[in-house]
């Protein structure tokens, strides 16, 4: 038989502690309830604040500078709840008043008071934001990072056979980690499905809606017969006034090269024909998602032969203020000519950088080709 682990508190010491009701109440208070961590941190920071105030007034204001209270306030804003932060700020005020009473008001100058006041306002704003999210500490930032990483993982295309090439380039407005352009993809056997979606707006403003839709569209892709009509039915049930959504759906048979393209208000897909050495615009058309209850799409189909390629992109690549979209498409086709000699993989990023230069918008580019 296995021996039982030794108790953390020896029985004799526990018997002594039980006889002291005051200590028992303190331990129960510190360990009780879901806010125990916040309460314990508040007690620690308050004791530290008062200790710093006493040391600065009694020992040395140089070794224990009152400016250290700025760091305590900042830690409280990052970790404490709003009510606990109020108590900590009160302790900071008591410490400053004690220092001023013992060393004179010159020891607590206007510069220090202004800095602590500014830090206090910042701490309250951070605590209030975390209170709305219902999280403690830096968990809210960690959640955003997890969502960003999940969105990036969804933007990775599945592994393709050796006789196929792929390249994905996503560039969000303002260098943000979130944007309104995203893609979802899936592969079942030889069938590859890709959906490139563009949510109205740009940067972080469109990123929150893109995060929500990426999960929904990712669940629908490969699970329904008609992908874009299913997405349209979902968006049509949502509240109005959230902006429009465009999308393009590619279904590709990796064994034969046969493909079908359906579009919902999205810029046209372009195909490189190795036989003629030219880029051709797809005829797939459709209405923007969520506008009409029944979406009708005019698909376009074909076959990718050796050397052919398909390019999917969002309107941020061809739209520029004061210019027509057709001129932007013509410019894209002209820039795409350079992809052929330099290679699709190496030329994709320079193409996006060249097309997006001079304006700030979300851009996305997907290239699928047969070497």
C-alpha positions as MATLAB code, in Angstrom:
seq = 'XXXXXXXXXXXXXXXXXXXXXXXXXXXXXXXXXXXXXXXXXXXXXXXXXXXXXXXXXXXXXXXXXXXXXXXXXXXXXXXXXXXXXXXXXXXXXXXXXXXXXXXXXXXXXXXXXXXXXXXXXXXXXXXXXXXXXXXXXXXXXXXXXXXXXXXXXXXXXXXXXXXXXXXXXXXXXXXXXXXXXXXXXXXXXXXXXXXXXXXXXXXXXXXXXXXXXXXXXXXXXXXXXXXXXXXXXXXXXXXXXXXXXXXXXXXXXXXXXXXXXXXXXXXXXXXXXXXXXXXXXXXXXXXXXXXXXXXXXXXXXXXXXXXXXXXXXXXXXXXXXXXXXXXXXXXXXXXXXXXXXXXXXXXXXXXXXXXXXXXXXXXXXXXXXXX';
ca = [
       0.000    0.000    0.000;
       1.218    3.504   -0.855;
       1.902    5.846    2.036;
      -0.147    9.002    2.372;
       1.591   12.306    1.613;
       2.687   14.299    4.635;
       0.326   17.200    5.498;
       1.469   20.723    4.710;
       0.815   21.828    8.320;
       1.951   19.467   11.110;
      -0.911   18.268   13.316;
       0.517   19.901   16.452;
       0.866   23.285   14.766;
      -2.633   22.984   13.311;
      -4.031   22.265   16.777;
      -2.382   25.441   18.065;
      -3.620   27.582   15.165;
      -7.195   26.344   15.593;
      -7.157   27.704   19.130;
      -6.476   31.228   17.806;
      -9.784   32.380   16.238;
      -8.271   35.609   14.894;
      -5.707   33.753   12.754;
      -8.355   31.313   11.542;
     -10.569   34.186   10.380;
      -7.693   35.834    8.531;
      -6.807   32.631    6.682;
     -10.429   31.999    5.744;
     -10.819   35.585    4.556;
      -7.747   35.339    2.316;
      -8.780   32.000    0.798;
     -12.541   32.588    0.446;
     -14.404   33.430   -2.725;
     -13.452   33.858   -6.402;
     -11.851   37.263   -5.713;
      -9.195   35.852   -3.376;
      -6.374   36.547   -5.845;
      -7.463   40.154   -6.308;
      -7.902   40.623   -2.559;
      -4.488   39.179   -1.722;
      -2.778   41.324   -4.342;
      -4.553   44.407   -2.992;
      -3.332   43.662    0.528;
       0.219   43.099   -0.722;
       0.325   46.313   -2.744;
      -1.274   48.350    0.054;
       1.236   47.077    2.608;
       4.061   47.760    0.154;
       2.755   51.290   -0.437;
       2.532   52.152    3.241;
       5.936   50.575    3.879;
       7.535   52.642    1.115;
       5.952   55.790    2.565;
       7.297   55.008    6.042;
      10.787   54.171    4.780;
      10.940   57.313    2.645;
       9.912   59.497    5.601;
      11.922   57.758    8.326;
      14.982   56.266    6.611;
      15.927   57.872    3.291;
      13.926   59.527    0.534;
      16.800   58.849   -1.854;
      16.884   55.086   -1.343;
      13.093   54.784   -1.037;
      11.980   57.504   -3.432;
       8.279   58.485   -3.420;
       8.355   58.016   -7.202;
       8.301   54.252   -6.559;
       4.591   54.712   -5.833;
       4.121   55.324   -9.559;
       5.161   51.735  -10.264;
       2.828   50.442   -7.557;
      -0.070   52.369   -9.101;
       0.748   51.044  -12.544;
       0.847   47.441  -11.311;
      -2.518   47.994   -9.657;
      -4.002   49.292  -12.896;
      -2.762   46.203  -14.748;
      -3.861   43.602  -12.211;
      -6.541   44.897   -9.803;
     -10.266   45.286  -10.219;
     -11.727   48.780  -10.200;
     -12.950   48.709   -6.573;
      -9.649   47.329   -5.321;
      -7.780   49.960   -7.309;
      -9.715   52.704   -5.486;
      -8.484   51.301   -2.169;
      -4.895   51.156   -3.447;
      -5.039   54.762   -4.663;
      -6.231   55.728   -1.192;
      -3.193   53.985    0.306;
      -0.947   55.873   -2.133;
      -2.540   59.137   -1.032;
      -1.954   58.282    2.633;
       1.706   57.460    1.937;
       2.260   60.733    0.081;
       0.555   62.732    2.830;
       2.741   61.079    5.466;
       5.913   61.823    3.502;
       4.882   65.465    3.042;
       4.049   65.801    6.750;
       7.404   64.375    7.869;
       9.760   65.867    5.246;
       7.838   68.920    4.113;
       5.810   69.593    0.998;
       8.967   70.114   -1.083;
       9.659   66.374   -0.876;
       6.443   65.794   -2.832;
       6.815   68.273   -5.664;
       4.285   69.251   -8.328;
       6.063   67.101  -10.924;
       5.637   63.968   -8.840;
       1.982   64.744   -8.100;
       1.216   65.349  -11.786;
       2.938   62.104  -12.772;
       1.109   60.074  -10.129;
      -2.167   61.741  -11.131;
      -1.631   60.866  -14.786;
      -0.676   57.290  -13.859;
      -3.797   57.035  -11.698;
      -6.060   58.077  -14.586;
      -4.317   55.571  -16.859;
      -4.687   52.835  -14.242;
      -8.416   53.519  -13.881;
      -8.891   53.339  -17.670;
      -7.087   49.989  -17.857;
      -9.033   48.589  -14.890;
     -12.330   49.775  -16.347;
     -11.608   48.162  -19.726;
     -10.679   44.866  -18.095;
     -13.794   45.090  -15.939;
     -15.979   45.309  -19.045;
     -14.239   42.268  -20.499;
     -14.635   40.379  -17.242;
     -10.986   39.307  -17.107;
      -8.186   39.874  -14.637;
      -4.625   40.953  -15.270;
      -3.344   40.766  -18.836;
      -5.711   37.961  -19.817;
      -7.591   40.287  -22.194;
      -4.434   40.945  -24.216;
      -3.649   37.232  -24.197;
      -7.122   36.502  -25.584;
      -6.550   38.936  -28.464;
      -3.210   37.317  -29.211;
      -4.854   33.893  -29.261;
      -7.553   35.152  -31.643;
      -4.914   36.715  -33.877;
      -2.918   33.490  -34.004;
      -6.051   31.486  -34.736;
      -6.961   33.798  -37.611;
      -3.440   33.458  -38.999;
      -3.630   29.669  -38.792;
      -6.889   29.741  -40.720;
      -5.078   31.757  -43.390;
      -2.662   28.884  -44.037;
      -3.652   26.767  -47.007;
      -3.664   22.972  -46.611;
      -0.693   21.004  -47.887;
      -0.858   20.466  -51.656;
       0.674   17.766  -53.843;
       4.182   18.287  -55.200;
       2.892   19.239  -58.631;
       1.011   22.261  -57.215;
       2.225   25.613  -55.912;
       0.581   28.096  -53.556;
       1.245   31.535  -52.072;
      -0.799   33.651  -49.636;
      -0.054   37.299  -48.826;
      -2.134   39.218  -46.249;
      -1.387   42.876  -45.539;
      -3.568   44.677  -43.002;
      -4.105   48.434  -42.970;
      -1.752   50.393  -40.736;
       0.352   47.337  -39.940;
      -2.382   46.004  -37.634;
      -2.627   42.329  -36.688;
      -6.358   42.406  -37.429;
      -8.119   43.360  -40.608;
     -11.231   42.873  -42.685;
      -9.646   40.476  -45.206;
      -9.404   36.804  -44.327;
      -9.481   33.418  -45.984;
     -10.699   29.989  -44.975;
      -9.772   26.762  -46.707;
     -10.252   23.014  -46.484;
      -9.180   19.926  -48.387;
     -10.962   16.605  -48.683;
      -8.956   14.156  -50.722;
      -8.216   15.796  -54.059;
     -10.797   18.568  -53.607;
      -9.464   21.913  -52.374;
     -11.884   24.677  -51.370;
     -10.812   28.260  -50.683;
     -12.921   31.267  -49.723;
     -11.451   34.770  -49.703;
     -13.657   37.220  -47.784;
     -13.574   41.014  -47.541;
     -15.496   42.716  -44.718;
     -16.326   46.398  -45.192;
     -14.011   48.734  -43.341;
     -10.329   48.283  -42.664;
      -7.860   47.572  -39.911;
      -9.034   46.922  -36.358;
     -12.528   48.354  -37.034;
     -13.274   45.519  -39.462;
     -11.110   42.989  -37.636;
     -13.627   42.188  -34.887;
     -16.342   41.283  -37.408;
     -13.839   39.356  -39.512;
     -12.922   37.274  -36.451;
     -16.557   36.342  -35.914;
     -17.263   35.550  -39.574;
     -14.073   33.540  -40.044;
     -15.320   30.933  -37.589;
     -18.765   30.783  -39.208;
     -17.516   30.653  -42.788;
     -14.825   28.149  -41.845;
     -17.522   25.850  -40.445;
     -19.662   26.168  -43.579;
     -16.820   25.589  -46.028;
     -16.767   21.979  -47.097;
     -19.916   21.212  -45.088;
     -22.582   22.557  -47.448;
     -23.251   22.047  -51.142;
     -23.564   25.749  -52.020;
     -21.112   27.709  -49.902;
     -21.853   31.334  -50.825;
     -25.672   30.957  -50.678;
     -25.303   29.462  -47.199;
     -23.099   32.391  -46.113;
     -25.619   34.812  -47.601;
     -28.494   33.190  -45.682;
     -26.520   33.527  -42.439;
     -25.679   37.206  -43.011;
     -29.236   38.004  -44.102;
     -30.462   36.911  -40.654;
     -28.078   39.276  -38.876;
     -29.015   42.831  -37.774;
     -28.794   45.491  -40.459;
     -26.269   48.281  -40.519;
     -23.154   46.137  -39.995;
     -21.719   46.796  -43.438;
     -21.408   44.575  -46.492;
     -19.331   41.473  -47.132;
     -17.896   40.262  -50.428;
     -16.450   36.815  -51.036;
     -15.102   34.546  -53.732;
     -15.170   30.762  -53.542;
     -12.810   28.444  -55.415;
     -13.388   24.711  -55.716;
     -10.397   22.967  -57.306;
      -9.829   19.315  -58.163;
      -6.120   18.740  -57.592;
      -6.190   15.491  -59.555;
      -7.584   16.882  -62.819;
      -7.072   20.658  -62.462;
     -10.785   21.339  -62.981;
     -12.063   24.321  -61.032;
     -15.229   26.304  -60.392;
     -15.344   29.910  -59.201;
     -18.343   31.618  -57.607;
     -18.300   35.263  -56.572;
     -20.492   37.524  -54.430;
     -19.663   41.151  -55.233;
     -15.939   40.336  -55.170;
     -13.293   41.559  -57.635;
     -12.913   39.075  -60.500;
     -10.444   36.228  -60.276;
      -7.758   36.285  -62.976;
      -6.206   33.240  -64.617;
      -2.819   32.929  -66.253;
      -2.950   30.835  -69.408;
       0.478   29.351  -70.079;
      -0.556   28.492  -73.635;
      -1.126   32.125  -74.645;
       1.051   33.742  -71.975;
      -1.727   36.151  -70.940;
      -3.895   36.836  -67.888;
      -7.635   36.356  -68.381;
     -10.421   37.806  -66.232;
     -12.984   35.364  -64.843;
     -16.658   35.903  -65.681;
     -17.975   34.785  -62.281;
     -20.486   37.313  -60.871;
     -22.836   37.667  -57.916;
     -24.493   40.108  -55.516;
     -22.837   41.238  -52.284;
     -23.546   38.865  -49.389;
     -26.416   39.646  -47.043;
     -28.306   42.043  -49.330;
     -30.916   39.742  -50.880;
     -32.493   36.687  -49.224;
     -31.766   34.359  -52.176;
     -28.305   34.693  -53.664;
     -27.899   33.908  -57.344;
     -24.345   33.456  -58.610;
     -23.043   33.052  -62.139;
     -20.126   30.638  -61.744;
     -17.115   30.302  -63.979;
     -15.317   27.020  -64.576;
     -12.283   25.735  -66.383;
      -9.178   23.583  -66.119;
      -5.704   24.492  -64.913;
      -3.061   22.915  -67.120;
       0.684   22.763  -66.572;
       2.024   26.310  -66.144;
      -1.416   27.854  -65.495;
      -2.266   29.873  -62.388;
      -5.215   31.440  -60.576;
      -5.044   34.728  -58.656;
      -7.611   35.643  -56.005;
      -7.419   39.055  -54.338;
      -9.433   41.696  -52.482;
     -10.439   45.171  -53.647;
      -7.746   46.803  -51.518;
      -5.310   45.695  -54.200;
      -7.013   47.532  -57.075;
      -9.001   50.357  -55.428;
      -7.346   53.743  -55.053;
      -8.913   57.106  -54.166;
      -9.840   59.065  -57.280;
      -9.279   56.146  -59.670;
     -11.664   53.785  -61.388;
     -11.646   50.104  -60.414;
     -11.165   49.075  -64.044;
      -7.959   51.080  -64.221;
      -6.813   49.411  -61.023;
      -7.555   45.993  -62.547;
      -5.593   46.911  -65.670;
      -2.668   47.965  -63.512;
      -2.876   44.667  -61.586;
      -2.747   42.691  -64.826;
       0.248   44.733  -65.925;
       2.073   44.108  -62.662;
       1.118   40.423  -62.841;
       3.085   40.094  -66.083;
       6.232   40.376  -63.974;
       5.243   37.310  -61.965;
       5.850   34.996  -64.890;
       9.638   35.485  -65.321;
      10.334   36.013  -61.574;
       8.149   33.129  -60.403;
       4.766   33.196  -58.700;
       6.089   32.482  -55.206;
       8.841   35.109  -55.100;
       6.851   37.728  -56.984;
       3.648   37.674  -54.917;
       4.878   39.865  -52.045;
       6.450   42.541  -54.327;
       3.201   42.589  -56.312;
       1.139   43.346  -53.194;
       3.619   45.998  -52.017;
       3.580   47.668  -55.435;
      -0.206   47.678  -55.770;
      -0.838   48.868  -52.199;
       1.741   51.667  -52.270;
       0.222   55.117  -51.777;
      -2.940   54.043  -49.932;
      -3.798   52.447  -46.604;
      -6.185   49.521  -46.960;
      -6.404   45.819  -46.210;
      -4.987   43.695  -49.021;
      -5.023   39.958  -49.648;
      -3.627   37.851  -52.484;
      -3.836   34.101  -53.143;
      -1.947   32.354  -55.941;
      -2.521   28.719  -56.965;
      -0.507   27.335  -59.872;
       0.710   24.156  -61.559;
       4.493   24.279  -62.108;
];
